[in-house]
């Protein structure tokens, strides 16, 4: 079904995170409250490089112990520069589902790499992990991301009213999901 390496697509590839090497760039991600929510489940604030190293090491150790979270660095193929992160979290093997989070360093990286990264993550989730369902939470102020997921076949299932506080305002949070049969049908139509 895939005639290329699973973890490469276009200009980017998915790799392991390296807290020692990635901490400086990851500290820039902490300017985004969604990043803190997705990766650290904590109160929003910028983190220092030292704090990031410690938190990432703890996070990766827990993931290895529990096998319910998978983390990937999104890197430029040509120079290995970190441009984003992917998390498949709360993986439930018995029910074959996960929550997915894709966070890019900035809007420019999102525009350049968001769709190829989403495609790779869905291939990994449905083909390698044999999941049946992938879900994502998106705050309403991220309309471009909602558009990307809808283009990929995700359907909105629910709307949590004023569930996200951002820039002094409350925003609704949308829950989207994609099922493996829906994804397979879309992939076949494109091929």
SVG drawing of the C-alpha trace seen along z (x, -y; Angstrom):
<svg xmlns="http://www.w3.org/2000/svg" viewBox="-21 -38 43 44">
<polyline fill="none" stroke="black" stroke-width="0.4" points="0.0,0.0 2.9,-2.4 5.7,-2.5 8.1,-4.6 9.6,-4.5 6.9,-4.7 8.6,-7.5 9.5,-9.8 7.3,-11.9 8.3,-14.8 10.6,-17.1 10.2,-15.7 10.7,-12.5 9.5,-11.2 12.3,-10.3 12.8,-9.7 13.0,-12.7 16.4,-13.5 15.9,-15.6 19.6,-16.5 19.8,-17.8 16.2,-19.0 15.7,-20.8 16.7,-24.3 14.2,-24.2 11.5,-22.5 11.7,-25.4 10.4,-27.6 7.4,-25.3 6.4,-26.2 5.3,-29.6 2.2,-27.7 -0.3,-26.8 -1.6,-23.8 1.9,-22.3 1.9,-22.4 -1.5,-20.8 -0.6,-18.0 2.8,-17.1 3.1,-18.1 -0.5,-18.3 0.6,-21.3 0.0,-24.9 1.0,-27.1 4.3,-28.9 7.5,-29.0 10.0,-26.4 13.8,-26.7 16.1,-24.4 17.0,-22.5 13.4,-22.1 12.5,-20.8 15.3,-18.2 14.1,-16.9 10.4,-16.9 11.1,-15.2 13.2,-12.5 10.4,-11.8 7.8,-11.8 9.7,-9.3 10.5,-7.0 6.8,-6.9 5.9,-6.2 8.4,-3.4 7.1,-1.9 3.4,-2.1 3.4,-1.7 0.3,-3.9 2.0,-7.0 4.2,-7.3 6.2,-10.4 7.9,-11.5 10.1,-14.4 9.3,-15.9 12.5,-16.8 13.6,-18.4 15.1,-15.6 17.9,-17.8 19.4,-19.1 17.6,-17.2 16.2,-20.4 13.3,-19.9 10.1,-21.5 7.4,-19.7 6.2,-17.0 3.7,-14.2 2.0,-12.4 -0.2,-9.4 -1.5,-9.3 -3.9,-7.3 -3.5,-4.4 -6.1,-1.8 -5.2,1.5 -8.3,3.4 -10.5,0.8 -8.0,0.0 -8.0,-3.8 -5.7,-6.7 -5.7,-10.5 -3.4,-12.3 -1.6,-15.6 0.5,-17.3 2.3,-20.5 4.5,-22.4 7.0,-25.1 5.1,-27.9 2.5,-28.6 5.1,-28.5 6.1,-24.9 2.4,-23.9 1.8,-25.2 4.8,-23.4 4.6,-20.1 1.2,-19.7 -0.5,-17.6 2.5,-15.2 3.0,-14.7 -0.7,-13.9 -0.6,-11.4 2.4,-9.6 0.9,-9.5 -2.4,-8.0 -0.4,-5.4 1.4,-4.5 -1.7,-4.4 -3.8,-2.3 -1.2,-0.1 1.5,0.5 -0.5,0.2 -3.6,1.7 -5.8,-0.9 -9.5,-1.3 -10.0,-4.9 -7.8,-8.1 -9.2,-11.2 -8.1,-14.7 -9.1,-17.7 -8.9,-21.1 -9.7,-24.5 -12.1,-26.5 -9.5,-29.3 -7.3,-26.8 -9.6,-26.9 -6.7,-26.0 -6.0,-22.9 -9.7,-21.9 -9.7,-22.4 -6.7,-20.1 -8.2,-17.3 -11.6,-17.6 -9.8,-17.4 -8.1,-14.2 -11.6,-12.7 -12.0,-13.4 -15.5,-14.0 -16.5,-16.3 -18.2,-14.3 -18.6,-16.8 -18.2,-20.3 -17.1,-21.1 -18.4,-24.6 -15.8,-27.1 -13.4,-24.3 -10.2,-26.1 -8.9,-29.4 -6.6,-31.2 -5.6,-34.8 -8.0,-36.0 -11.1,-34.3 -12.8,-31.0 -13.1,-28.9 -15.0,-25.8 -13.1,-22.6 -14.0,-20.3 -13.5,-16.5 -12.8,-14.9 -12.2,-11.3 -11.3,-9.1 -12.1,-5.4 -9.8,-2.9 -12.5,-1.9 -13.1,-5.6 -9.4,-6.2 -8.9,-3.1 -11.7,-4.3 -10.2,-7.8 -6.7,-6.3 -8.2,-4.0 -10.0,-6.9 -6.8,-9.0 -4.7,-6.1"/>
</svg>
